[in-house]
């Protein structure tokens, strides 16, 4: 008999799972294992720092004790980026100082870590929070994405956040449909992808 899936708050023991989920969904929702020479690269930007600095807004889908999906977010994007500037990027800049680009997407991460890019500030007034969500195949049906979004939104509302935004690749068609289905409004398109927002 298989263990039923359920949503729970993220915890430090989920750190490695967040690295793995991020890697296996980093190619427009597909497995990016062949695109990064270090399996931790995507998670160093898009999942694990949230577990470190915004644990109240980190939730996972649990499958027998292992996370198979996550949503992470920050209630205040500006404050979160400041935390990373002071306490996350400096250590990684030292750790990866000698790293070279070996596989197609290595530069995306190494360049970002060495020169972090500020989030899209045009949305901050109305949508100060932001989130990332990724799910492995076992959690991609059954409404688990919606349940993660609901948990995230509730956690943001509890601290008085008035709106949340996110970005998605132009080629991640499944995610685009999902965000529109769960109530996000399309805000803008640019070279980096599509931006969505939700008033809370």
C-alpha positions in Angstrom: 0.0 0.0 0.0 1.5 3.4 -1.0 1.7 6.3 1.3 -0.8 9.1 0.5 0.6 12.4 -0.6 0.1 15.4 1.6 1.2 19.0 1.9 3.3 20.1 4.9 5.6 22.9 5.8 9.2 22.6 4.5 11.9 21.7 6.9 15.7 21.6 6.8 15.7 17.9 6.1 14.1 18.7 2.7 17.1 20.6 1.6 18.5 17.9 -0.7 15.1 17.1 -2.1 14.7 20.8 -3.0 17.9 20.7 -4.9 16.8 17.5 -6.8 13.3 18.8 -7.6 14.7 22.1 -8.9 17.2 20.3 -11.1 14.6 17.9 -12.5 12.2 20.7 -13.4 14.7 23.4 -14.5 14.3 22.8 -18.3 11.0 24.6 -18.8 9.4 22.1 -16.3 11.5 19.1 -17.6 14.6 17.3 -16.4 17.7 19.5 -16.7 20.2 17.0 -15.4 22.1 16.9 -18.7 22.3 20.7 -18.8 24.1 21.5 -15.5 27.5 20.1 -14.5 26.6 20.5 -10.8 23.2 19.1 -9.8 23.0 21.8 -7.0 23.2 24.7 -9.4 19.5 25.5 -10.0 18.5 25.0 -6.4 21.2 27.5 -5.2 19.0 30.2 -6.8 15.4 29.0 -7.1 14.7 26.8 -4.1 17.1 26.2 -1.2 17.7 29.9 -0.1 14.0 30.2 0.5 14.2 27.3 2.9 17.0 29.2 4.7 15.6 32.7 4.8 11.8 32.4 4.3 10.9 29.0 5.9 7.4 30.2 6.8 6.6 30.4 3.1 8.1 27.0 2.1 5.7 24.0 1.6 6.3 20.6 0.1 4.2 17.7 -1.2 5.3 14.7 1.0 5.5 11.2 -0.5 6.5 8.8 2.2 8.7 11.3 3.9 10.3 12.6 0.8 9.4 15.9 -0.9 8.3 15.5 -4.5 7.1 19.0 -5.0 7.6 22.4 -3.4 6.4 26.0 -3.4 8.7 28.6 -1.9 8.3 32.4 -1.7 9.2 35.6 0.0 6.7 38.0 1.5 8.9 41.0 0.7 11.0 40.6 -2.4 13.2 43.6 -1.7 14.0 42.5 1.8 14.6 38.9 0.6 17.1 40.1 -2.0 18.9 42.1 0.6 19.2 38.9 2.8 20.7 37.1 -0.1 23.2 39.9 -0.9 24.4 39.9 2.7 24.2 36.2 3.7 23.9 33.9 0.6 25.7 35.1 -2.5 29.0 36.0 -0.8 29.6 32.3 0.3 28.6 31.0 -3.1 30.8 33.5 -4.9 33.8 32.1 -3.0 32.7 28.5 -3.4 32.3 28.8 -7.2 35.0 31.3 -7.8 37.1 28.9 -10.0 34.1 27.1 -11.7 34.0 27.1 -15.4 31.0 26.7 -17.7 31.0 23.0 -18.7 27.4 22.3 -19.8 24.8 24.4 -21.6 23.1 26.0 -18.6 26.0 26.4 -16.2 26.4 30.0 -17.2 22.9 30.9 -16.2 23.6 30.0 -12.6 27.3 31.0 -12.3 26.7 34.4 -13.9 23.7 35.0 -11.7 25.6 34.1 -8.5 28.6 36.3 -9.5 26.3 39.2 -10.5 22.9 38.7 -9.0 20.1 40.3 -11.0 17.4 42.3 -9.1 13.9 41.1 -9.5 11.4 42.9 -11.8 10.6 46.0 -9.6 7.7 47.2 -11.8 5.4 44.8 -9.9 6.5 45.5 -6.3 4.0 48.1 -5.3 1.0 45.9 -6.0 2.6 42.5 -5.8 5.5 42.7 -3.3 5.7 39.0 -2.7 6.9 36.4 -5.2 7.0 32.6 -5.4 8.4 29.6 -7.2 6.7 26.2 -7.6 7.9 22.9 -9.0 6.6 19.4 -8.9 8.0 16.0 -9.9 5.7 13.7 -11.9 4.2 11.9 -8.9 2.7 15.2 -7.7 1.8 16.7 -11.1 -1.7 15.3 -11.0 -4.3 15.2 -8.3 -4.5 18.9 -7.7 -1.2 19.1 -5.7 0.0 22.2 -7.5 -3.2 24.0 -6.5 -2.9 22.8 -2.9 0.7 24.1 -2.7 -0.4 27.5 -4.1 -3.3 27.7 -1.6 -0.9 26.9 1.3 1.5 29.6 0.0 -1.2 32.2 -0.4 -2.6 31.6 3.1 0.9 32.0 4.6 1.4 35.3 2.7 -2.1 36.5 3.8 -1.3 35.8 7.4 1.6 38.3 7.3 -0.5 40.9 5.5 0.9 40.6 2.0 -1.3 42.4 -0.6 -0.1 40.7 -3.7 2.3 38.1 -5.2 4.0 37.8 -8.5 6.0 35.2 -10.4 7.8 34.7 -13.7 7.6 31.7 -16.1 9.5 30.7 -19.2 7.7 31.4 -22.5 8.2 27.7 -23.4 6.8 26.2 -20.2 3.4 25.8 -21.6 2.1 23.5 -18.9 3.0 26.0 -16.2 1.5 28.9 -18.1 -1.8 27.1 -18.3 -1.6 26.1 -14.6 -1.0 29.7 -13.4 -3.9 31.0 -15.4 -6.1 28.1 -14.2 -5.4 28.9 -10.5 -6.2 32.6 -10.8 -3.0 34.4 -11.7 -3.4 37.4 -14.0 -0.9 37.9 -16.9 0.9 41.2 -16.2 3.6 41.4 -18.9 5.8 39.6 -21.4 9.5 40.2 -21.9 12.7 38.5 -23.0 12.9 36.6 -19.7 9.4 35.2 -20.0 5.9 35.9 -18.8 5.0 37.7 -15.5 1.9 36.9 -13.5 0.4 38.4 -10.5 -2.4 37.8 -7.9 -4.0 40.3 -5.6 -4.4 38.7 -2.1 
